[in-house]
Amino acid sequence: MNKYIILFILVTYFGLLLLIAHLTTKKNSGNAAFFLGNRKSPWYIVAFGMIGTSISGVTFVSVPGMVRSIDMTYMQTVLGFFVGYIAIANILLPLYYKLKLTSIYSYLQDRIGQRSYKTGASFFLLSKIVGAAARLYLVTLILQTFVFSAWNIPFIVTVLGTIALIWLYTYRGGVKTIIWTDALQTLCLLAMLVVIIWQVKNKLELNMDGMVQTIIHNEHFHIFEFNNWFSTQNFFKQFFSGIFITIVMTGLDQDMMQKNLSCRNLKDAQKNMYLYGFAFTPVNFLFLCLGILLLVLAHKEGISLPVLNDDILPMFATSGILGNSLLIFFTIGIVAAAFSSADSALTALTTSFCIDILGINKEQEAQAKRTRLKVHFFISILFAIIILIIKAVNTRSIIDAIYILASYTYGPLLGLYLFGLFTKRSPRDKYVPYVCIASPLVCLFIDWMVYSFTGYKFGYEMLMLNGLLTFCGLWGLSMNYKIKNFTSPNPELLQNDGMKNL
């Protein structure tokens, strides 16, 4: 495929993103627009764009490949996601809107105390910046390997150029811009997914009915696993893990909630969450169906598949097996998936650091805006540094370690919010950071001990254990059963909201 065509498509794509950024910030680029889009975001646009944010570039290449090793059992987790979205819409969103939060972690300051607040925000910042940089690294590496290496462009230039483009269309408008750019990127991602499936279907010489029959009669079309309790793919483990993963990585994640909080009111935000949760299920199902079709095609054509599942889709996209044009579709899809995830992460990290760590909401608007611009630039540079460090290590094991770290850091957030919402106790705030640090370490020790003696390796269920240990630690720190006095304008909501909305 002519590399000039790919370059033209990428330039056109980024040009559209910059045009959207210009149009959305032409009249207002202040902090209210950056943090919450002036609370005027159309809920249906937010919902559509959040699909692309959730499906990162890693998901784009990983989910089709996982069919080879675990069939379609990932759908059990996806079904749990939907229940989690319902819980968020009815428990967390009412709380956030009642308190009129910009950063969701400021709830912890009112409910428990200053140190708890800083601890929760710090866990988010650590987890998000490392996890988002790792996801962007994998996508940048794919683009470098299959696209930019043909131009002899150094990896560091690809990294800096990618991050610079993200910075350019987010530094002024923030949320006000990314709800629209994410919608465009979601449209591109879904269109490319359908096009790739269509290309595979044609290569297999199937009509629509034949494609459906091929998928549902394939040995990998195995969704539910009820028999083996010790399997990490057991339905109950996957389903309930999916619920808590969604609550933590969406409902307790500033990145995802910031766009929800930009809706006009609570009712719109809830409609957004319902629509987004409903749409997320068939999208993941399509990715898994693509994985089955790729395996069928490989068997039919006698194609040797890569050892790593993550390399299956990139191999088909770049080898010319499905036609040279597929590289264009793959490139657009992977860029759309990567940027819709990275731009919102950069905005959320800037928001959390400015409000939770620096407290710029107490500054004058002009000074706060200058501080926000500096933080946004600094975090962009930090993204690049982390990506280059990962590249220097040059091993996928570091990526695995980063994702494990990210999963462990969300457990304390789960415990903090469960304690705040469903108890009236008040723990000793100054000791809360120690509990939140100790809980993941204990989980690591438990995982090592269990694996050493039984061979069982914890999966997603470790998140629930981590949250439970944090909850128990906070319970132990409680001085009495009476909730402390609050500075919040709605203390009665903080006491009763969790139970009331169940």
Order of alpha helices (4+ residues) and beta strands (2+ residues): alpha-alpha-alpha-alpha-alpha-alpha-alpha-alpha-alpha-alpha-alpha-alpha-alpha-alpha-alpha-alpha-alpha-alpha-alpha-alpha-alpha
